[in-house]
C-alpha cells in the first residue's frame, strides 16, 4: 500500500486537530525513562527511600529549562535514579502506555537504557522483566501493540555496550532491536560498529540516533557502518542533498521529535521546523514524542502543536506522517496492513 495513492479531500482547518488526535499512529521514538513525570518521580522516590535534589514537584518541573542535549541528559539521568524495582519499571511503562492508548497510538516501540540502571546496581532482569510485563498487560487489556528496543549509551565505551548486549541475551525474546542514544556530538556511530554487527548476527532490528545535533556524516555512518533500518531524528539531513536522495530512495524512516527539537534548541521555534521540507522531498518522516515528560507533550500534543505552528502542513501531510509511522514500525505485516486500512477509513470519514 502506498500513501501517495490516497488523495486526501480538502478538510476544514477547524477539523484538523480532531483528526490528528483520532487517527491511528505508531510511536517509534520514545525513551521510556523520559516518560517519568515529576509526580511519579516523587512517588517512586518516596516508595524507595531515594532522596531527590528538588524540594517539590514544582521545583523539579521548573528545572526543565534545557539549552541543549547535554543539559537535558544531566537531569534525565538524575530522574531515573528512583527506578529500583521491577514494579517501578512496570508502573512507569504502564503510565506511558495508558497515555499512548488515549492518543490512539496502535503501536509503540519503546527505547530503554539498561546501562542507566545496571550502573546503579539494578539487575538487567529487573529492568527488562518489569518493562516487558507492562507491554504484555497493556496489549491484553487495552489492545495496544508494544515492543522494546534496547539502547546503548554512546558516551560510554563500546566495550560497555558489548557487555550490556551479552547481559541482555538471556532475555532475547523480550526485546526486538537495539539502538544508540545519549550524547551525540563527539560520539559518531562508527564507534559502535562491533556491537551493532553482533546485534545484526542475532537477528535484532537496528536503529540509531543520528543527525539531531550531529552532522549529516553521522547519518551516513549509521546507514553504511551500522546498517540501521531507521534513523532516529535525522533532521540535519537537509544539509546534504545526496543524503536526502538516499533516504528518500531507500525509504529510510526518520523518527522526528518536534517538541524535543524545539525544547533542545535544534530549531529556534517550532515554526522553523523542517518536517514539511522532509516530507515534500519524499522522505519517510514520522512524528514522535522522544522524552514526553521533559519536553512538554506526548504524541497528540506533538502533532497538534506542530500543525498549529508550522505553516503549510495539511491533512495530506498528517496522513503521510501516520502512514509512514505504521509502515516503518517493526510490527507484523498483517498488523501494519490492518492499521493502514483503519487510517484510511479515519480520513475517509473526516
C-alpha positions, 0 to 999 in steps of 0.5 A: 500500500502506498500513501501517495495513492490516497488523495486526501479531500480538502478538510476544514482547518477547524477539523484538523486537530480532531483528526490528528488526535483520532487517527491511528499512529505508531510511536517509534521514538520514545525513551521510556525513562523520559516518560517519568513525570515529576509526580511519579518521580516523587512517588517512586522516590518516596516508595524507595527511600531515594532522596531527590535534589528538588524540594517539590514537584514544582521545583523539579518541573521548573528545572526543565529549562534545557539549552541543549542535549547535554543539559537535558541528559544531566537531569534525565539521568538524575530522574531515573535514579528512583527506578529500583524495582521491577514494579517501578519499571512496570508502573512507569511503562504502564503510565506511558502506555495508558497515555499512548492508548488515549492518543490512539497510538496502535503501536509503540516501540519503546527505547530503554537504557539498561546501562542507566540502571545496571550502573546503579546496581539494578539487575538487567532482569529487573529492568527488562522483566518489569518493562516487558510485563507492562507491554504484555498487560497493556496489549491484553487489556487495552489492545495496544501493540508494544515492543522494546528496543534496547539502547546503548549509551554512546558516551560510554565505551563500546566495550560497555555496550558489548557487555550490556548486549551479552547481559541482555541475551538471556532475555532475547525474546523480550526485546526486538532491536537495539539502538544508540542514544545519549550524547551525540556530538563527539560520539559518531556511530562508527564507534559502535560498529562491533556491537551493532554487527553482533546485534545484526548476527542475532537477528535484532532490528537496528536503529540509531540516533543520528543527525539531531545535533550531529552532522549529516556524516553521522547519518551516513555512518549509521546507514553504511557502518551500522546498517540501521533500518531507521534513523532516529531524528535525522533532521540535519539531513537537509544539509546534504542533498545526496543524503536526502536522495538516499533516504528518500530512495531507500525509504529510510524512516526518520523518527522526528521529535518536534517538541524535543527539537524545539525544547533542545534548541535544534530549531529556534521555534517550532515554526522553523521546523523542517518536517514539511521540507522532509516530507515534500522531498519524499522522505519517510518522516514520522512524528514522535514524542522522544522524552514526553515528560521533559519536553512538554507533550506526548504524541497528540500534543506533538502533532497538534502543536506542530500543525498549529505552528508550522505553516503549510502542513495539511491533512495530506501531510498528517496522513503521510506522517501516520502512514509512514509511522505504521509502515516503518514500525517493526510490527507484523505485516498483517498488523501494519496492513490492518492499521493502514486500512483503519487510517484510511477509513479515519480520513475517509470519514473526516 
